[in-house]
Amino acid sequence: MQVLAGDIGGTKTLLAICEVGEASERSGAPGIEVLASKRYESGKFPGLGAICRAFAADAGRSMPRFAGFGVAGPVANGRSHTTNLPWILDEKDLAQTLGIAAVRLANDFHTLALGIPSVAPKALVTLNEGVRDPRGPWAVIGAGTGLGEAIATLGASGQREVLATEGGHCSFAPRTELEIGVLRFLSQRYEHVSWERILSGDGLVNLAEAISHVTGLSPSPALHETILHDRANAPAAVTAGAADGDALCKHALELFCKLYGAEAGNLALKTLATGGVFVAGGIAPRIIEHLKDGRFREAFFDKGRMRPLLEQIPVQVVLNTDAGLLGAAALAARQAQLAPQTRHVPSERP
């Protein structure tokens, strides 16, 4: 079955026509093959419908009957007002505009969680082996522009059912004197210091500034200028500085990995994620060697009496940054399965 799938962001929109096959016995997930894909600048279009029509023309393919889209923002009753775009998306309106049978919209971490079973094993990096319960809940966490979190449980049908959350906006909980100093510094800047203020692209920059304030380590002149005048590129400047041996940047990236592990452990405890914790989002693949060095894992375990439980929970990093697109395709295929099947009735001849 061919479906239209999309990952809708405030800056870029990735669309694809995918072939969704039968569920595999190993994972229970459908095989998904991307037949054609293209990325578009979201702001250059008046809405998602216009991008979809442009994509169909560019790909030289007819529009599939079913579509699924992951949206960076909340979705309620089939509608979403995108966070960073002046778009209002509506499932019924989109289906009518595109002339197709049905459209499903979901939060981007909802579709990401649905896409994980279709990710190739080679695109998963294990941080903790653990003992996976194939029927246990999953926890999904991912730092990128923001911090996303989701929970996936096994439904009665045998498919994963996803609960998207806004857990990234929960209050940051420091554990050490340095982290308390980070909280004090950021409390002067923000009314509410959430985990997203720490675990995101801009959060990495926040950490560098806070550590500089607490420890007296000064940023290099180049990093200082980037933070002041080109903050969008400052996260990349911090990671590059860490690779070059800059003391402040290394300290910031190391603390980032520890805090990432700590919050992943919090989510694992809240969901009892015996099926595994999946670390996704755009940042993890770029800092994978730092996540593998043990700091993330130790902070994940560091929950007092619950340490033995967390040591048994598998933790893997999702390197495939298109997992959300695969999940959007799976979402569309689920919609197709629910749609009433129309039968062709031959006309009677006189």
C-alpha positions in Angstrom: 0.0 0.0 0.0 1.3 3.4 -0.9 0.8 6.4 1.5 1.8 10.0 1.7 3.9 10.7 4.9 5.2 14.0 6.2 7.3 15.4 9.1 6.2 19.0 9.5 8.6 21.4 11.2 8.6 25.1 11.6 11.6 25.5 9.3 11.5 22.4 7.0 8.8 20.0 5.8 9.9 16.5 4.7 7.4 14.6 2.5 7.6 11.1 1.1 5.6 8.6 -0.7 6.1 5.3 1.0 5.2 1.7 0.4 4.0 0.1 3.6 4.1 -3.7 3.6 3.0 -6.5 5.9 4.1 -6.5 9.6 7.2 -8.5 10.3 7.1 -11.4 12.7 10.3 -10.1 14.4 9.1 -6.6 15.3 5.4 -6.6 14.6 6.0 -3.4 12.6 5.3 -3.0 8.9 8.1 -2.9 6.4 8.3 0.7 5.0 10.1 1.7 1.9 10.6 5.3 0.9 9.8 5.5 -2.8 10.3 9.3 -3.3 11.0 12.1 -0.8 11.8 15.8 -0.8 12.4 18.5 1.8 10.8 21.9 1.5 11.2 25.3 3.3 7.9 25.5 5.2 7.7 29.3 5.3 7.7 29.6 1.5 4.3 28.0 1.2 0.8 29.2 2.4 0.0 25.8 3.9 0.6 22.1 3.9 -1.8 21.4 1.1 0.3 23.6 -1.3 3.5 21.7 -0.3 1.8 18.4 -0.9 0.6 19.4 -4.4 4.1 20.7 -5.2 5.6 17.4 -4.0 3.3 15.3 -6.1 4.2 17.3 -9.2 7.9 17.2 -8.4 7.8 13.4 -7.8 5.7 12.8 -10.9 3.3 10.6 -8.9 -0.4 10.6 -8.2 -1.4 11.4 -4.6 -2.0 8.2 -2.5 -5.4 7.8 -1.0 -4.2 8.0 2.7 -1.8 10.4 4.3 -0.2 10.8 7.8 1.7 13.8 9.1 3.8 14.4 12.3 3.4 18.0 13.4 5.8 19.9 15.8 3.0 21.0 18.2 -0.1 19.7 19.9 -2.9 18.0 17.9 -6.4 17.9 19.3 -9.5 16.6 17.6 -7.8 16.3 14.3 -6.6 19.9 14.3 -3.3 21.7 15.0 -2.2 25.3 15.1 1.5 24.9 14.2 3.8 26.5 16.8 6.2 28.2 14.5 4.1 28.7 11.4 0.9 30.6 10.7 -0.9 27.4 9.6 -4.0 25.8 11.0 -4.0 22.1 10.0 -7.3 20.1 9.9 -7.5 16.5 8.9 -10.9 16.8 7.0 -9.9 20.0 5.3 -6.6 18.6 4.1 -8.2 15.4 2.8 -10.7 17.5 0.8 -8.0 19.9 -0.5 -5.8 17.0 -1.6 -8.7 15.0 -3.0 -7.8 11.8 -1.0 -9.7 9.5 1.3 -8.3 10.5 4.7 -5.5 12.3 6.6 -4.2 11.7 10.1 -2.3 14.3 12.1 -0.3 13.5 15.2 2.3 15.2 17.4 5.8 14.7 16.0 6.9 12.5 18.9 3.8 10.4 18.5 4.9 9.6 14.9 8.5 9.2 16.0 7.5 6.5 18.5 5.4 4.7 15.8 8.4 4.8 13.5 11.0 3.2 15.9 10.0 -0.4 15.1 10.7 0.2 11.4 14.2 1.6 12.1 16.9 -0.8 10.9 18.9 -2.4 13.8 22.1 -0.9 12.5 20.6 2.5 13.1 20.2 1.8 16.9 23.2 2.2 19.2 22.9 0.5 22.6 23.9 2.5 25.7 22.6 -0.2 28.1 21.8 -3.8 27.2 19.3 -4.5 29.9 16.7 -7.2 29.6 13.9 -6.2 27.2 10.3 -7.1 27.9 8.8 -7.2 24.4 5.3 -6.4 25.9 6.6 -3.7 28.2 6.1 0.1 27.8 8.6 2.2 25.9 9.8 5.6 26.8 11.0 7.9 24.0 13.0 11.1 24.7 14.6 13.4 22.2 16.5 16.7 22.4 16.6 18.9 19.3 15.1 22.4 18.9 13.1 21.4 22.0 12.8 18.4 24.2 10.2 15.8 23.3 8.9 12.9 25.4 6.4 10.1 24.6 5.2 6.8 26.0 4.2 3.8 23.9 2.3 0.8 25.3 1.2 -2.4 23.6 -2.5 -2.3 22.8 -5.0 -5.1 22.7 -4.5 -5.3 18.9 -0.8 -6.0 19.3 0.1 -2.5 17.9 1.9 0.1 19.9 -0.4 2.9 21.2 1.3 6.2 21.8 0.7 8.8 24.4 2.4 12.1 23.4 3.4 14.3 26.3 4.8 17.7 27.1 7.2 16.2 29.7 10.0 18.3 28.4 8.4 21.3 30.1 8.5 19.8 33.6 10.6 21.6 36.1 14.4 21.0 35.9 15.6 19.1 39.0 19.3 19.7 39.9 21.2 17.0 41.8 24.7 18.6 42.5 26.0 21.9 43.7 27.0 22.8 40.1 23.5 21.9 38.8 22.0 24.0 41.6 24.2 26.9 40.4 23.0 26.3 36.9 19.4 26.5 38.1 20.1 29.7 40.0 21.7 31.3 36.9 18.8 30.3 34.6 16.2 31.4 37.1 17.4 34.9 36.6 16.7 34.5 32.9 13.5 32.5 32.7 10.3 32.5 34.8 10.3 28.7 34.7 13.4 26.6 34.2 12.2 23.4 32.5 14.2 20.4 31.3 13.9 21.9 27.8 15.9 24.9 28.9 18.7 22.5 29.5 18.2 19.6 27.0 17.9 21.3 23.6 20.1 23.1 21.2 19.7 26.3 23.0 19.9 24.5 26.3 23.5 23.5 25.5 24.3 27.2 25.1 22.4 27.9 28.3 24.6 25.4 30.1 27.8 26.9 28.7 26.8 30.3 29.9 25.7 29.0 33.3 28.9 27.0 33.8 31.0 30.1 32.9 29.1 32.1 35.5 29.4 29.4 38.2 33.0 28.3 37.6 34.7 31.4 36.2 35.7 29.6 33.0 35.5 32.2 30.2 34.2 31.4 26.7 36.6 32.0 23.8 36.2 35.3 22.0 34.7 33.5 19.0 32.2 31.6 21.1 31.3 34.8 23.0 30.6 36.6 19.7 28.5 33.7 18.3 26.4 33.5 21.4 25.8 37.3 21.3 25.2 37.8 17.6 24.4 34.4 16.0 22.8 32.3 18.8 21.1 29.9 16.3 24.6 28.6 15.4 25.9 28.7 19.0 25.0 25.0 19.8 27.2 23.9 16.9 30.0 26.2 18.1 29.9 24.6 21.6 30.1 21.1 20.2 32.9 22.1 17.8 34.7 23.8 20.7 34.4 20.6 22.8 36.0 18.6 19.9 38.8 21.1 19.8 39.5 20.7 23.6 38.0 24.0 24.8 37.6 23.6 28.6 34.2 25.4 28.9 32.7 23.7 25.9 33.9 20.2 27.1 32.4 20.9 30.5 29.1 22.0 29.0 28.8 19.0 26.7 29.7 16.6 29.5 27.1 18.0 31.8 24.6 18.0 29.0 25.1 14.2 28.6 24.8 13.6 32.3 21.6 15.6 32.5 20.2 13.8 29.4 20.8 10.5 31.2 19.2 11.8 34.4 16.0 12.9 32.7 15.9 9.7 30.6 16.0 7.8 33.9 13.2 9.9 35.4 11.0 9.1 32.3 11.9 5.4 32.6 10.8 5.3 36.2 7.6 7.2 35.6 6.6 4.8 32.8 8.3 1.6 34.1 9.8 1.3 30.6 10.7 -2.4 30.7 10.3 -2.4 26.9 13.2 0.0 26.6 14.1 3.7 26.5 14.8 5.2 23.0 16.9 8.4 22.8 16.0 10.2 19.5 16.0 13.7 18.2 18.5 15.6 16.2 21.2 16.1 18.8 21.9 12.6 19.9 23.4 11.3 16.6 25.8 14.3 16.5 27.2 13.6 20.0 27.0 9.8 20.0 30.5 9.3 21.1 29.9 11.5 24.2 26.7 9.6 25.0 28.6 6.3 24.8 31.4 7.3 27.2 29.5 6.3 30.3 28.3 9.6 31.7 24.8 9.3 30.3 24.5 5.7 31.5 25.7 6.4 35.0 23.3 9.3 35.4 20.5 7.1 34.1 21.2 4.5 36.8 21.7 7.1 39.6 18.3 6.8 41.3 19.2 5.4 44.7 17.2 2.3 45.6 15.8 2.1 42.0 19.3 1.6 40.5 18.8 -2.2 40.1 15.6 -1.7 38.3 17.1 0.9 35.9 20.1 -1.4 35.2 17.7 -3.9 33.7 16.1 -1.4 31.3 17.5 -1.3 27.7 18.6 2.1 26.4 19.2 2.7 22.7 20.0 5.8 20.6 18.0 6.2 17.4 20.5 7.3 14.7 17.9 7.5 11.9 16.6 11.0 12.0 13.8 10.1 9.6 12.2 7.8 12.1 9.3 10.3 12.4 8.7 10.0 8.7 8.4 6.3 9.0 6.0 6.7 11.8 3.9 9.1 9.8 3.7 6.4 7.1 2.7 3.8 9.7 0.0 6.2 10.9 -1.4 6.6 7.4 -1.5 2.8 7.0 -3.4 2.4 10.2 -5.9 4.9 9.0 -6.3 2.9 5.8 -7.0 -0.2 7.8 -9.8 1.5 9.6 -11.4 3.0 6.5 -14.5 1.3 5.2 -13.8 -0.9 2.2 -15.9 -0.1 -0.8 -16.7 -3.0 -3.1 -17.2 -2.7 -6.8 -20.6 -3.9 -7.8 -21.0 -4.5 -11.5 -23.9 -2.9 -13.2 -26.7 -5.1 -14.4 -27.1 -5.4 -18.1 -30.6 -5.4 -19.6 
